[in-house]
Amino acid sequence: PVCHRELLIREFLCLFMHLLSMEAYSQLGTKPRVRIVDRVAETVAASWVAQPPDNDDVLAIRKEFYVSLNAAEMIYSTCSELLAENNPLSGDGLFQVAARRVTGISDGTDNPLTMMTVQHSLLSAWQLLDFPKWIQILQRAV
């Protein structure tokens, strides 16, 4: 069974994979985006469990990660903006949706304070991570 901490980490990884995908698409278009996102997803999935990939349990855990990644992408891809300014808690911006998902995992509720804290953390991380720079680096690497 997946522990609580792993669910939170996985959710953040899925969100940041989505952000990476969107930035790659906006900078490079479809084909380069696919190459970059696939390569990063393979690396993340491989490092999710630091054991040889021939173990059936490891393969199942990696498959579960890809299933989570695809499910999260289906949800996050419906968001048309990073942050819906008019509805900080119930809006359909990416950071609001992610905050609700993370809050639900972390404490099983829709605690407004937790949601605002998560949104603030996501916005700070988004600014610090400098996705355009990472796309440039990844484009040279793949």
C-alpha positions in Angstrom: 0.0 0.0 0.0 1.1 3.5 -0.7 1.7 5.6 2.4 0.4 9.1 3.0 3.7 10.8 2.4 4.2 9.0 -1.0 0.7 10.2 -2.1 1.6 13.8 -1.4 5.0 13.5 -3.1 3.4 11.8 -6.1 0.7 14.6 -6.4 3.4 17.3 -6.4 5.4 15.4 -9.0 2.4 15.0 -11.2 1.6 18.7 -10.9 5.2 19.7 -11.7 5.2 17.3 -14.6 2.1 19.1 -15.9 3.8 22.5 -15.5 6.9 21.2 -17.3 4.7 19.8 -20.1 2.9 23.1 -20.6 6.0 25.2 -20.6 7.7 22.8 -23.0 4.7 23.0 -25.3 4.6 26.8 -25.2 8.3 27.1 -25.9 8.9 24.2 -28.4 5.7 22.8 -29.7 4.3 19.3 -29.6 7.1 16.9 -30.8 9.9 18.3 -28.6 7.5 18.6 -25.7 6.7 14.9 -26.0 10.4 13.9 -26.1 11.2 16.1 -23.0 8.2 15.0 -20.9 8.6 11.3 -21.8 12.3 11.4 -20.8 11.6 13.2 -17.5 8.7 10.9 -16.7 10.9 7.9 -17.3 13.6 9.3 -15.0 11.1 10.1 -12.3 9.4 6.7 -12.5 12.8 4.9 -12.5 13.9 6.9 -9.4 10.6 6.5 -7.6 11.8 3.1 -6.5 15.6 2.6 -6.4 15.6 -1.1 -7.3 16.3 -3.0 -10.4 13.3 -2.8 -12.8 13.0 -6.5 -13.3 11.4 -7.0 -9.9 7.6 -7.4 -10.3 6.8 -5.2 -7.3 9.0 -2.4 -8.7 7.3 -2.7 -12.1 3.9 -2.5 -10.4 4.9 0.6 -8.4 6.2 2.3 -11.5 3.0 1.4 -13.4 1.0 2.8 -10.5 3.0 6.0 -10.8 2.3 6.3 -14.5 -1.4 5.7 -13.9 -1.4 8.5 -11.3 0.5 10.8 -13.6 -2.0 10.2 -16.4 -5.0 10.6 -14.1 -3.6 13.9 -12.7 -2.8 15.1 -16.2 -6.5 14.6 -17.2 -7.5 16.7 -14.3 -4.9 19.4 -14.5 -5.3 19.8 -18.3 -8.8 21.1 -17.8 -7.4 24.2 -16.0 -7.1 27.2 -18.3 -5.1 29.4 -15.9 -2.6 29.1 -13.1 -4.6 30.9 -10.5 -8.2 32.0 -10.8 -8.1 35.4 -9.1 -11.8 35.8 -8.4 -12.2 32.5 -6.4 -9.1 31.9 -4.3 -10.5 28.7 -2.8 -13.1 27.3 -5.2 -11.7 28.6 -8.5 -10.7 26.3 -11.3 -7.2 27.6 -11.7 -4.4 25.0 -11.7 -3.1 26.0 -8.3 -6.6 26.0 -6.7 -7.3 22.5 -8.1 -3.9 21.2 -7.0 -4.3 22.8 -3.5 -7.7 21.1 -3.1 -6.2 17.7 -4.1 -3.1 18.1 -1.8 -5.3 19.3 1.1 -7.6 16.3 0.6 -4.6 14.0 0.7 -2.9 15.8 3.6 -5.8 16.1 6.1 -8.8 14.7 4.3 -10.7 17.9 4.5 -11.1 21.1 2.5 -9.5 23.3 5.2 -9.2 26.9 3.7 -6.0 27.6 5.6 -4.3 24.5 4.3 -5.5 25.3 0.8 -4.2 28.9 0.9 -0.9 27.7 2.3 -0.5 25.1 -0.5 -1.4 27.7 -3.1 1.2 30.1 -1.7 3.8 27.3 -1.7 3.0 26.3 -5.2 3.2 29.9 -6.5 6.6 30.4 -4.7 7.9 27.1 -6.1 6.7 28.1 -9.6 8.6 31.3 -9.5 11.8 29.7 -8.0 11.9 26.8 -10.4 12.2 28.9 -13.5 10.6 26.4 -15.9 11.7 28.3 -19.1 15.3 27.8 -18.1 14.8 24.1 -17.3 13.1 23.6 -20.7 16.2 25.0 -22.4 18.5 22.7 -20.4 16.3 19.6 -21.0 16.1 20.4 -24.7 19.8 20.1 -25.0 19.9 16.9 -22.9 17.4 14.9 -24.9 
